[in-house]
Structures are given as C-alpha cells and as structure tokens.
Amino acid sequence: MQIALQCYSRCNVTRSNGMSPDREQCEKAYNQGCMWGMSGGDSNRCPYTDAPLTQWWFDGWQAGIDAWHDRNLQQKNAKQA
C-alpha cells in the first residue's frame, strides 16, 4: 500500500510529547481526512493537534476534496449533456 509506505517514512517526525506517531496512526489520520474531504467537508475540522498527524489529515482531506470536486464536475457535465 503506497499510502502506508509514505506514511511510515514521513511519520518519523517527533511530536511535542517526544514520541513519533506510528504507521497506523498516520493511516488513520489520512483516511479520516480523506473521508471528510470526500463528503465535501471543509478543512477547518481537523481533530488532530500534533503536527505530523495534522499534516496527514490535511493531505487526506486534500485528496478527498479533490475527488469530491471531480465527482461533482462530472455529474454537472453529465446533466448538461
């Protein structure tokens, strides 16, 4: 899984409590952000405060909101055709 490999390598950043988030925590943050973005949610609802997990949530949100916009654009174009 490509996302998991990226997550593992990027989550070696130390959090404020001195610990690094593990791969599972990164995947969870990314997936939650992605699901929120795919539902059309805005980016100000990130539940994380630790910088590495916040960044993973925002990366997931960006992928999700991009998919949401693409889907809505396709639906709009289909209605106009």
N, C-alpha and C positions, 0 to 999 in steps of 0.2 A: 504494500500500500504506500503510494508515493507521499501522501499527506503525512502519514505516520513517520516516514523517514525524515521528512523535512522538519517535522515537529521535534523529533528526538534530537536532531543536530542543533536546532535553534533554541531549544529549551535548556541549554546548558548555561543560561544566564542566572546568576544568583539573585534570589528575591530578597526583599527587605528583611525577612526573618532568617536569612543566611542559608536557606535551602533552595535548591533548584526544583522547579516543577518537573514531574516525571512525564513520560510519553503519554500515558493515559490521561493525565490532567490536560495536556496540550490538545490532544484529540477531542476531549470533551468540550473544551473552550471553543475550539474551531467549529465543531459540529453545532454547538448551541448558537454561535454567531451566524452560521450558515442558515440554520433553520429560521432564525429570526429574520434574516435578510430575505429569505425566500418567501416569507409571509408578508413582505412589504414593510416590516418594522423599521423604525429609524435607528440611527446609530447611538443615540444617547441613552440607551437602556442596557448598556454593558454591566453585567453583575459582578465583574471582577475589579479588584483594586491593585493586585500585583501586576507590575509592568509586563512581564513575559506573557502571562495569561490574558491580560487585556489586549495585548498585541495579537495574540492568536484569535481571540474572539473577534476583533475588528477585521482581521484577514478573512475569517469565515464569513462575517457579515458582508464584506465587500463582494465575495464570491456569490453569496446568496442574493444580494440586492441586484447584482448584475444579471443573474439568472431570472429574477423577478421582472426586471425591465425588459429583458429579451422576450420572455413569455408574453408579457402584456403587449409589446410591439407586434409580435406575431399574431396575437388574437385581434388586434386592431386592424392589421393589414388584411387578415382573413375576412373580417366583416366588410371591409371596403371593396374587396374583390368581387 
